Amino acid sequence: MSQLFRMTVERIIIVGAGMGGLAAAIACARTGYDITLLEAAPGPGGKMRTCPSAAGPVDAGPTVLTLRDVFDTLFSEAGAAIEDYVNLTPEPVLARHFWPDGSRLDLTSDARANAHAIADFAGSAAATEFRRFSARARRLFAAFEGPMMRASVPTTVSMARVVARAPCLIRAMAPGRTLAAQLARDFTDPRLRQLFGRYATYVGGSPYEVPALLSLIWQAEAGGIWRVAGGMSALASGMARLAADLGVRIRYGTPVARIARDAGTIRGVELGDGTHVACDRVVFNGDPKALHDGMLGAPVAAAVSRDEVAPRSLSAEVWAFAAEARGADLAHHNVFFGRDPRTEFDPIARRMPPEDPTIYICAQDRGTGRTPPPLERFEIIVNAAADGPSEEFSQCRQRTFSTLADRGLSLAPLPGPEALTGPRDFARLFPGSGGAIYGRSPAGMNAGLKRPTARTGIAGLYLAGGGAHPGAGVPMATLSGLHAARAIAEDRASTGRSRPTAMRGGISTESPTMAAAPSRSSGS
């Protein structure tokens, strides 16, 4: 009886209240662990943060919510209804796209309407090309959502099994071809190549470097996107409330300086003020590169290998501010394309600022059926190299807002330095990241299999967050937390009171939470 009681109250510390850490806390709490969640920031969310403005808090992190079923399942398996914590509504317009020649295209969650819109935009042949592209993206997504995104440990063996059952997938995957190269075959109109190539940036990569397989990201978003009442940070706040209701102790403003390990065993963490907090296991919801670089102590530096955290992904210049808008008719999600994607991605590859960037704008107060106030909240994202040279603020502002003015959108007043978060700021805000905001780069044919999984090379230390499998994006980071919770449960069940042996990877059997199923919405 004493052994059973000891196992029931096993102590877990989760370092970081980002989406992965919050999901791990919820999933572990519902199975009877004693959990403390430590977060250096004053509130939850990690990169899902806000900045103040004259019109109220503005999202300054992720803006697109897909794969709603991940969150519905997370809450329901914890015995809660998501509606009691978060207000979600569908947004029919996925994005409004603008080009320098004045052309415009809305894509929605209605596949038939999209084909008609593309026919009007670029002709009937383009609509046929789009239907063919979408059908292939659906096949790829259906085939690989389970063994890749939802499996705890994706492997070349599991991928090969999928292909062996459906050899026609080989052609759809276009092995050895980049996304840009495949899109050049898929679409005659260069604007459509540019549009669908943009999805590479969702995971921090360039369409000229990521594999063609990532065309499935289109199907992820086509499944539907959701608005979060109060902004995206309200989702993190709702998850934090659920965790607290389940008994998780959450301590904000509590940075962790070191993960303590002695004689091969995780002993606890040391806080920034020197306080030691004992535990039996640790879930690290930070950039895995911080572990590799020894920022959490030399004894845990071997938790991940260099190949699992390098090379690094893209960064961004992110503006969060309030202004009055004139000119272009904005939707909630908007993309203003440059004249040639090469003038964006070639300079970034050389670690230089983009010359004619694509600019994404989230008009936070706009959307289907909404009338914005005179002073609106905006988040603007421009891709950037993580380790490029530091630029003067005036140069960043000139490039972004002059480009928008050239595209027909004027914003006033222009934001000041306090509204801008650049690569160096991200490096400071998220230790170990080096400014990269998507973790390891997705460049290369097997990059998705090189990202670290929930189990690390150190027994009792687990990973969660966008730097771990299955990668960047709100649903993906949430899934990583569920993978960590599952790994802990499996290790606990297999070892009882003894400590688990250090091992890479782990069992990839699927629980109801992880099992692949058709998604009501999807994406990263």
N, C-alpha and C positions, 0 to 999 in steps of 0.2 A: 504494500500500500504506500509506503514511504517513497519507493521508486516511482510509482505512478504519479504521486503528488509532485515530486521533483521535476518530472518530465513536463507536467502540465504548466508549471510556472517558470519554464525556461525563459531566461531574460534575453531579449533582443533589443539592440540599439540600432536605429535607422538614422543615418547621417544624411540629412538633406530632405526638405519637404517639397521637392519638385514632384511632378506627376508620378514618376516611378517610385519614389519614397512613400508618397501618400497611398498609392495602390498596394505596395507591399505591406504597409501598416494595416490597411483595412483587411487584406487577405489573411495576414498572420493573426490579427486580433480575433477574427471570427473562429479561429481554431485553438484559442486558449493560451496564447503566449503572453508574457509580461513584456509590454513594448513601450519603449521611450523613443520619441522622434525628436531629434535635435536639429535645429535650423539656425544658421548664422543671421539670416535676414529677419526683419521684424514681422514677417508674415509668410504664408505658404505660396507655392507656385514656381519657385526657381526662375527659369527663363520666362515663365508666364507671369510677367510683372506689369506694373502700371507706372506711369509718370503723372505728376500733377499738371493741370492746365487751368486756364481761366474758365473752361467749361466743365471741369471735373476730371476725374482720373481717366487717363487715356491708355489703352493697351499699348505695350511696348515690346511684346513678345509674339508668340504664335497667334494667328488670327482666324485660322480655318479649323473647324471641328468636323471631323468625319468619323466613320466607324462607330456610330452611336451605340451599336450593340455591345461594344466592349464595356461601355459605362453602364448601360442597363444591366448587364450581367454582373458587373462588379457590385453594384448596389443591391440587386435582388439576392445575390448569394450571401450578402451580409445581412439579409433580413430587412432591407429597407427599400423604399420606393424612391427612385431618382427624383421624381417630381417634388418630393418633400424637401429636397436640398438644392436643386438646380432647375431653373426654368429654361427649357430648350424649345426652340421653334425652327422649323425648316426654312431655309432661304432658297427659293427656287432658282435664282440667278447665280450660277456658280461664279462667274466673273464677267465683267464687261471689258473688252479688249479694244485698244485704240492703236492706230498706226500713224506714222508721220504723214502719210498721203491723205489723211482724213477719213480713211475707212474705219468701220467699227463693227464688232461682232460680239453678241451676247451668246454665251453657252449656258445651258440650264440643265436641270436634272431630268428633262424630258428628251429622250433620245430621238424621237421622231421630229420634235420641234428643232433640235439641233441640226438635223440633216436638211430641213427646209431652210433654216437660217444660213447654213453654209452654201446651199444652192443659190440663194439670193446674193450672198457675199462674193462667191468665187465661181459660180456656175454649176451645172448639173454633174459634170465630171468630177468636180471637187467633192460634191455630196456623195457620189459613189465611192470615191477614195476614202472619205470619212467613215462610211458604213463598214467598209472592209477593215479599216484600221481599228474601229471600235470593236468589231467582232473578234479580231485577234487579241485585243487587250482584254476582253472579257474571258476568252479561253485561258490566257496566261494567268489572269488573276484567280480564276476558279481553280486552276491547277496548282498554283504555288502559294496561295494564301495559307493553306494548312501547313504544308511541310516547310515553308520558309518563314512567314511572318508569325504564325501562331505556335509553331513548334518551339519548345524550349531550347533545343540544340539542332539547328539546321545542319545538314551534312551533304556532301556530294553524293553519298549513297542514297539518301532519302530523295534527293532531286532526281537521281538516275532512275529510281523506281517509278517516279511519276512519268518520266519520259518513256520508260519501257512499256508502261501501260497504254500510252498514247503517243506513238512515234511521230505523229503529225506535229507535235509540239516543237520538235527540233527546228523545223522551218520557221515556226512562229517566233521562237526564241532568237533566231538569227545569231547563232554563236559566233564570236569573233568580230561582230560588227558593233560599232558604237550607236547610240541612240540617234545622233545627228545623221549618220550614214544611212540608217534604216529609214528615217523620216524623209530623206532625199528620195528614197524609192517609193515611199508611201504617198507623198503629196507632190503634185505639180506646182501648186501655188506656194511660193517661198514664205508667205505670211503664215500659212498653216504649219509649215515646218517649224517656223519660229515659235508659234504658239505652243505646240505640243512638245517642243524641245525644252520649253521653260520648266516642265515638270521635273527635270533633272535637278533643278535648284531646290526643290522641296526637300531633298535629302542632302543638299550641300555640295552638288557636283555640277560639272559642265556637260552639256549634251555631247560635246566632242570627246569626252573621256569616259562617260558611264556606259554600261552595256545596253544594248537594244532591249533587253528584257525589261528594263525599267519603263518601257512604254505602258506597262500594266498600271502605272500610277494614274493614268488617265481614267481607267475604269474605277479606281479607288475613289476619285473625286466625283465621277459621273454618278456614283451611287447615292450622292446627296451630301449636302453640307448643312450645318445647324448653327443657329445663332444662340449665344448664351446671354440671357438677360443680365445686365450689369457689366457686360464685358467678359472676355475669356477668363480673367482672374477669378470671376465668380465660380467657375467650375472647380478651381483649386480650393477656394474657400468652402464650397459645399463638400468636397471630399475630406477636407480637414475636419469639418463639423461631424461628418459621419465617423471618422476615425476616433474623434474624442468621445462620441456617443458609445463607441464600442470599447472604451476604456483605455485608449492610447493616450499616454502623457505626452503632450507636445510642448516643447520649450523653444520659443523663438528668441532671437538675439543671443544664441548660444553656439558660438563657433567651436568646432572640433579641431584641435591642433595635431592630434596623433592617435593612431589606432594601436593599442597596446597588445603585444604578442609575447608570450614567454614559453619557452620549451615547446614551440610548435603549436601552442594553443592561444586562441584569442581570449584576452583577459578583460577587455573593456576599451574605453576611450579616455583620452586626456583632453579636457576642455581648454579653451584659450586662456583661462585664468589659472590653469594648473590643476584644477580639480579632476580626480580620477573617478570615473563612473564604471562600475563593474558590469559585465554581461557575459553571456555565453556565445553569442553570435552577433555579427555586425553586417548590416546591409549598407553599402556605400552608394548613395544617390548623388554622385558628383561625377566630374569628368574622369574616366578611368586613367587618363594620362597623369593626373595628379598622384595616383598611387605609383605608377611606373617611375615618375620623377622623384619619388621619395618625399613628397610634400606631406604625407601622413605618417612618416617615419620609415627608416630603413628596413625594419623587420617585415614590413608589408609591401616593399617595393617590387618583390617578385610576384605579386598577385596577378599582374598582366604582363604580357610580353610587348616589346616595341612594335612588332608586326601587328598587334591588335589595336594600336593607337596611332599609328603613322602609316602613310602620310595623312595630313589634316584636311578637313573640309573647308568650304568657303566660310567667310564671315559676312558681315553686312554693315552698312551705315543705316541706322534706324532712327527716324524722326518721330517724336510723339508730342503733339501740340494741338492747340485750338486756333482756328482761323475762319474767316469768311471766304467762301469759294465762289468764283465766277467763271463762266465759260462752259467747259465740258460737262455734260450731264452724267453725273457719277452714279454708279450702283454702290452696293456695300463693298464688294471686292472689285478692284479695277487694275488693269495692267496697261501701261503705256510703253509700247515697244520702241526700241531704237531702230535705226535704218538697216542695220546689219548686225546679227548676233556676234559676228566675229569681232566687231569693235568693242564688244563687252567682254567676251571670254578670252580673247587673245591677250589683252593687257593684264587681265587678272592672272592668267597663267604665268605671266612675267612678273607677278607681284606688284603690278602697277594699277592705278585707278582706271576704271572703265572709261573709254572715250565717249561713247554714246550709249549710255546704259538703258536697260529696261527698268522701269520704275513701277513698283507695286504700291497701290494706295488702298488702305482699308478706311473707308469713310464710315466711322463707327456709328454715326447717328443716322445713316441712310440704309435703305434696303426696301424690299418689296412692301408696299403699303405704308411706307413711313414718310413723313414730311420732316426734314431736318430743321433744327433751329437756326437762326442767323449765324451764331457762333458754333461751329461744328468741331468735333474731335477727329483728328486724322493720325493714322500711323502710316509712314512711308518707309519702304524698304528698298535699298539699292545694294546689289551684290558687291562684295569686295573680297580681296585677298586677306587671309587671316594675319599674314606676316608682312604686309606691304609697308612702305615708308609712311611715316606720319604726315598728314596733310594739315594745312591751315584750315581753320573753321570756315573762313570766307570762301576758300576754294570748293569745299564740300557743298556749301549752301548754293554757291553760284551754279555749280554743275547740275544739282538736283532741280532747283526751282526755275532756272533759266530754261532747262530742258522741258519742264512742265509747261511753262509759258509758251514755248515754241509749239507745244502740242495743243494749246488752246485752253489751258487751265491756269488760272491765277489764284493765288492764296495770299491773304493779307490779314494781319501783319505776318511778315516772315518770322519764323521761329529763331530764338537765340541759341547760344551754345548749350544751355541747360536741356534743350530738347533733343540733342543729338547723342546717340550712343554708337561709337565706332569700334573697330576691332581692338584697339588698345583698352577701351573701356570694358569690352567683354572679357578680355584677358584678366583685368583687375576684378571684375565682378564674379567670375567663375574660375577659380584657381586651377591651373593645369591645362586650361583650354587653349592657351596661347592665342586667344581671340577667335578660334574656330567655334562656330555655334551649332555644328551638327556632329561633332565627334570625329571619328575616322572618316577619311575621304571615301566616297563610293566609287571612285575611279578604278577601272580595271574589271576584268571579266568575273573574278571571284571575290570581289571586295565584300559582298554581303555575307560571305562565309568566314571572313577574317575578323569581324567585329567580336569583342569578348562576350561571352555568355554569362548567365547568372552566377554560375560557380566559378570561382577564381582558382588560382594555383595554390591558395592557402586555405586550409580547412577552417570552416567557421566564418569566412569572409565572402560576401556575396555582392553582386553588382545590380544596380537598377538605374534607369535613366536613359536619355537619348544617346549616350555614348556607348551603351551596351546593346546587345541584340534585343529586339529587332531594329533598333535605330531611332533616328530623329523623327519628330512629329508627336503630337499630343497622344493619339491612340497608341502609337508604337512605344513611347516611353511608359505609358500605363501598362501595356502588355509586359514590358520588361519587369515591372514590379510584381506582376502576377507570376512570372517565371521565377523570380527570386523566392517568392513565398512557396511555390511548389518545390523548388530545390531544397529549401529548409525542411519542409514536411517530409520529403523523401529521405533526406539524410537522417532526420530524427527517427523515422520509422525503421531505418535499416541498421542504426547503430545503438538505439536505446540510450543508456547513460554514457556510453563511450563516445569519444570525440570522433567525428568522421575523418577518414583519411583524405589527404589532399589529392584532388583529381581534377582534370580538365573536363569540361563538358558534363554529360550526365544522361539520365534517362530521358527519352523524348516522347514517352507515352503521353497522351493528351487527357486532361481532366475535362469535365463539362465546361469549365470556364474557357479553356484553351481550344476546345475542339473546333475544327474548321466548320463553318456554317455560312450560308448566304448572309451577307451583311446588309442591313438596311441602309447603312452608309459606310463609306470606306475611305481609306487614304491615310496619310501620314502627316 
